[in-house]
Amino acid sequence: MHILFLSDNFPPEVNAPASRTFEHCREWAKSGHRITVITCAPNFPKGRVFEGFKNRIWNFEKMAEIHVVRVWTYITANEGFAKRTLDYLSFMLSSFLASFFVRKVDVVIGTSPQFFTVCSAFMVSKCKRVPWVFELRDVWPESIRAVGAMRESKVLHALESLEMFLYRKADKIIPVTNSFKQSLVRRGVKEDKIEVVTNGVDLSRFSQIPKETKLVRKLGLENKFVAGYVGTHGMAHALGTILDAARLTKDSKGCEQIVFILLGDGAEKESLVARAKAEKLDNVVFVDSVSKQDVSLYWSLLDVSIIHLKKTELFKKVIPSKLFECMGMGIPILHGVEGESAEIVLRNKVGLLFKPETPKELQEQLQILASQRYLLDKFKQNSLNSAQSYSRQKLASNMLQIVQKTVSSAKN
C-alpha cells in the first residue's frame, strides 16, 4: 500500500505533530508499505528555516525509509493570526501541486490542527480518486476562539462551516482523544466513521535515564529539585502561571532547592523571559528548543514535569502528548489540564492535579512532591508501567489497520 501523508510539521522539528507523524510513518514503512510525506522546510516555532535546509519549490529526501517531499511555503513565526493563515494557505496550495508528482497512491492522510492541510488532502484524494483520512489532533477553529486569538466574526463562522464540510467528506476520521469523537458525534458526524488513536510515546527514545551530569552543571542544577515545562510557549499554555508559582516558591521557607526550567520557544517566550528578569525570578531557567536527539537528555533533568493549558472548556478534550513522554521517562507529573487527560493521570496514578491557572495550588502540590520522596518514587514506577499501554509502535499498528480497512472498503 502506498500512503501519501500531508503534514506541515515534520522532523527535524520536535513538536507533537512532527513526532507523531514521523513515528507512525516510520512504523508503517517497517511493515513494508511505501510512505510519502509532503511537508515544508522545517521552521517551527521561530519561523526561521533550520540550518542545512532551504525553502525551495521542491526538495526530496529519504528519512527512515520514508520518502519526504518538502515544498515552498510562506514562512512566519508561530504568532499572528493573519501571517499564520498565509503560511497555512501556502502549504495547502504547494502540497496540492506537489501531489501530482506522487504516483500510484492508495490513500491520502491529512493532519490538523489547522485544516488547510486537510483541505489539500481532500482535493488530492478527489484528483487521485482514492479515499482520504482526516487525522484530527485539535478541534480547529474552536481552539482559536478558546485562546482569544480571534473574535467572533463571519470569517470564524465560515471556517467552522468548512470544518464540518471536511468531516462529512472524509472517508475516515481519526481523532486523538475520545472527547473529540464525542464532540463530533454531538455535532452530527456519523459515529461509525470515527475511530480514536490516542497520542503515545516512542519508547525507543523516551525511557528512564540518569540525569545528564554535564547539563546539570551547565545549568547550575546541582542539589536542586527541578520542576520543568517542556514544549511550546504559546497563548494556549498560559505559562505565566508557572512564573507566578515560581514567585510563590521563592518566597516560601524550605523551598530554596526548587528550580523551574522552561524549555522551548513560541509566541509568548520573549514576554515570559522579560517578566522573569523584571521580577528577579532567579529560580527560573529558560532553555531554547533543542534537537530531537537531545530532548530526552533535558527531560532527564526533571524531578517533576509540569503540564499546563489555559483554563477553557475546549482543553478538557485535549490530551497533551508530553504526558506520555513523561510516562516513558518515568517522570512524575504535575498536571494542570482538566478533562480527559486528567483522568489518565488519576487512573494510572502518575502524578498530582492542580487547577489550570491556579499558581498557588501548583506551588502547594510541588512542595508535596519535593518533600515526600516515597510519593515521588511511587509515581515514577507507575509512569514506567503505564507507558507500555501507550507505546507508539502499538498505536501506529492500530492506525494502520484502520487505514487498511478504509482502503479495502473504498474498493468494494
N, C-alpha and C positions, 0 to 999 in steps of 0.2 A: 504494500500500500504506500502511495506517495501522499504525504501530508504537507500541505502548504500552510504555514503558520505566520500570521501577521501580528507583529508586536513592535511598538515604538521604543521599548526598553529591552536591552539585551546586554549580556556581558561584553566588555569588562565593567559595565555599570553594575552596581551592587545592591540596587533597591529590590523590593519584594517581587515586583512583576518580572524583572530581568532574571532573577534567580529561579522563580517558579517555571518560567518558560524554558530556560536553558535546561534545568534538571529534568523536566518532563521530556523534552525533545531528546536529550541525551539517552534516557532510558528507552525511548521508542526506537532510536537508532540502533541501540544494542540489541533490540528484539528483531532486527533485520529489516525495518521499514526505512524508506527513503524520506528524509525530513528536510524541507527547505524553509528557512525563516527569512522573511523580508523585514528588515528593520532599518534604522538610520545610524549615522555616525554617533558613537557614544558621547553624551554631553550632559547627562543628568547628574546633579541638580543645578549646577552653576551656569549651564548654557554655554559652556566652552568645550570645544572638541578635545577629547583626550589625546595625549601625546601619542604619536605614531599613527593617528587616523586623520583622514581629511573628509570634508563634507562634499563629496563628489556626486555626480549624477548617478553613477553606478560603480559599485566595488564588490568583488566577490572574495570570500574566504571560506575555509573549512575549519570547523571547531568541533572536536569530539564527534567526528563523523556527521556533523550537521552542516548542510550547505547553507551558508549565510550570505544573503544579498543585502548590501547596505545602499540606501538611496539618499538623494539630496533632500534636505528639509530646511525650512526656515527655523533657525536655532535661536532660542532665547532662554534666559534663566527661568527657573520654576517659580515665577512670580508675575502678577499682572494678567488679568483675565483676557484682554484683547490680544496681547502678544502670544500668550499660550495657545489661544484659539487658532491664530495664524500658523503656529507650529503644528497643531493637530491637523488642520486642513491641508497643509503642505504634505504631510506624511500620507494622508488619505489619498491625495492625487498621485504622489510619487509611487506609493506601494501598488496602487491600482495599475498604473502604466507598467511598472516592473513585472507584474504578474503575467503579462503577455509573453514574456521570455522564459517562463517556467512551464515546462511541458508535462503532459500526461499526469495531471493531478487527480487524485481520487476524492479529496475532501479539503475544505478550507476552514481554518480556525482563526477567528479574530478575537482579541482580548481587550477588555476595557481596563481602567475605569472610563476614561473619555472614549465615547463610542464612535468617533470619526474613523478610528481604525476598524471598528466593526462595520461601519458603512462600506468601507473598502472591501472587507471580506464578503459582504453581501453582494456587492457589484461583481466582484471577481467570480463568485460562485455562479452567478447568472450567466456570465460570459463563457465560463468553462462547463456549465451545465452539470455541476456536481453539488452535493449537499454542503451545507456550512454550519459550523458550530459557534455559538456565542458563549465565550468564556467570560462570566460575569464576576469581576473582582471587586466592584464597587457600584453602588446604585447612583449612577451619574445621569442627569444633573442634580439629583436631590442633594448630593454632597456639596455642591456649590452653594445651595441655599443654607445648608447646615452650618457652614463655616462663615457665612456672611460675605462671600466673595462677590455675590451678585444679588441685586434687589429683584423683587417680583417685577416681571415685565413680560411683554409679548414674546421677547426672544426666549426667555426661560420656558414659557409655556410651549413655544414651538419646538424647543429641544426635547421636552417631555413627550410631545406628540411623535417626534422622530424616534425616541426611545421605545415607545410602545409599538411602533411600526416594526422596528427591528426584532423585538421579542416575538411578534406574531409571525414574522417571516423566517426566523431561524428554524432549522430542522431539529436542532437540539440546543438547549441552554444548560450550561454547566456553571452554577454559582459556587462560590467558595464557602458559603455558610447556609445553614438550614433556615436562618432568619430571612435571608434574601429570597429563598424559594417560597416561603410563606407569604412574603410581601408580594411577589409576582402573582401568586395564585389569587390573593385578595384583589389584585388589580385586573384579574380576568384572563391571565395567561394559563393555558392548559397545563395541568399538573403533570400529565404523562410525558410532556416534552422537556421536563426539568429534572436533572439528576445532579446531586451535590457531590463535589470532590473538594474537600477542605484543603487549606494550606497544610504544609508539613515541614519536615526538616530532612536535609541531606545528611544522614548520619556518618557518611564518609568524610564530611568536612566539619561537622559540628558534634564533637564528642568531648568528654571531660578531659581537660589537660591542666597541668600545674600552671600557676601564674608565671607569665613571661618575665623573668627577673630583670632583663635589660630594660623593658618598658617600665617596670615598677620603679627602677632607679631614675630613668629618664623623666618620668612624670612626678617624681617625689612622693611615691605612694608607700614607702617603707613604713611598716607598722600602722597602716591605715585600714579602716573598714570602708570599702569602696562601694558606693551605690551609683549605678550608671544608667544612662539612657543612650541607646544606640539606634540611629535612624534619622529620618528626615526631620528638619527643624522647620515645620510649616505651620500655617494657621490652624490646621486641624488638630495639632498636637498640644497646643496651649502650654508650652514649656515654661512659661512664666511661673506656673505652679511649682515647678521644681526649684526655681530660684527663690521663690517665697519659702519653700521648705528648707532650703539651704540657709536662708537668713535666720529662720527659727532655730535651726540646728546649731548655728554658730553662737546664738545667744543662750543656748541651753547648757547647763552644767553636765559634765560627764560625756559630752558628745565631741570632744576635741579631736578624737581619732577618726571621725566620719568625714569622708570626702566624696564629692559628687563629680562624676565625669559625664560630659555631654559630647558624644561623638557623632559627627555627621555634618551635613550642610543643608541649606534651604532658605526660603524667603525670609524667615524670622531670625536667622542666626546672627546677623550683624547687630540687630537691636538687642538681642539677648546678651551678646558679648559686651556691648556698651553698657547695658544696665548692670551686669555683674561687676564691671570695672567701677562704675559710678557708686555702687553700694559697697564696694570693697569686700566682695564675697571671695575671700582667698581660699575658701573651701570648695570652690567650683573650678574645674579644669575643663577647658574646651579643646577638642581634638578634631581636626578636619577629617573628611572622609578618607578612608584607606582602601587599598585594593582588596578584591575578593579573596585573594590568597592570604592576606594579613588580618582580615576582620576577626577571625576566631582567636587570634593572639590577644586582641583588645578585649574581646568577650571574656577571656580568661582572667583579666584583671578584676572583674566584678565579683564582689561577695553577694550582691543583690542587684537584680535588674529591675529598673522602673519602666513600666509600660503605661502610657498615658495618652488619652484623647480628650478633646473638648467635650464638655457635658452637653449632649444633644441626643434627641431620640434616635436619629439615624445611626449613631455609632453603637447603639445597643445591638445592631445587626452585624457588626463588624468583628472579625477575629484577626487581630494583628499577627502577621506571620512571625514576628520576632518572639512571640510566645512559645512557638515550637522550637526555635533555635535555642532559647533558654533551657528548655527541657533537655534537648540533646547535649548541651554543655553542662547540665547539672547545676544550673544557677537558680536559686530561689527567686521568686517574683513578687514585687510589689505592684499590684495591678489596679490601675486607675481607669478602667473602662467597664461600663455597665453592660449587662445583657449576656449574650451567648458566650462570649469569651470569658467572662467572669465565672460562668457556670463550669467551664472547662477547668479553670484554676481550682475551684472548690471541689469538683468531682475527683480530680486527680491529686488534690492536696499538695500543690506545688508552690504555694505562696499565700500571701495575705492580700486582702482587698482594701482599697480606700476609695472614697467617693471622688469622682473626677472634679478637678479644680478646687480641691479642698486641701490646701497645703498643711494645715495643722494636723489633719488625720494622716497624711503621708508621713509627716515628721514623727508622729507618735508610733506608727507601725514600723517605721525604720528603726526607731530606738528599741523596739521589742526584739527585732531580729538581730540587732547589733549586740544585745545584752544576753540573748538566750541561745547559746551555741547548740544545744540539743535540738531546738526547733529548726534552726538553720540546717543542721545535718539531716534532719528528717525530710525537709523539703528538697534537699539535694538528691537524696536517694529516690524519693518519689518521682522527681523530674526525670531522672535517668530511666527509671522503669516505665514511665508513661510515654516517653519519646518513641518507644518501639511501635506504639499504636499509630503514630503519625509519620512513619517512615516515608520519605518522598518516593522511594522506589516502589513501595506498595501502592501509594496513591497514584503514581504515574501509570501503573498497571491497570488500576481501576478506570482511570480516564481513557486509556487506550481501548479497553473493552467497550466503553460507551461509544467511542468514535467508530469502532469497527461495526458495532450494531447499527449505528446511524447510516453508515455507508451501505451495509447489506440491505437495510430497509428501503433505501432510495433506489436500489437496483431491482427490487421485487415489485 
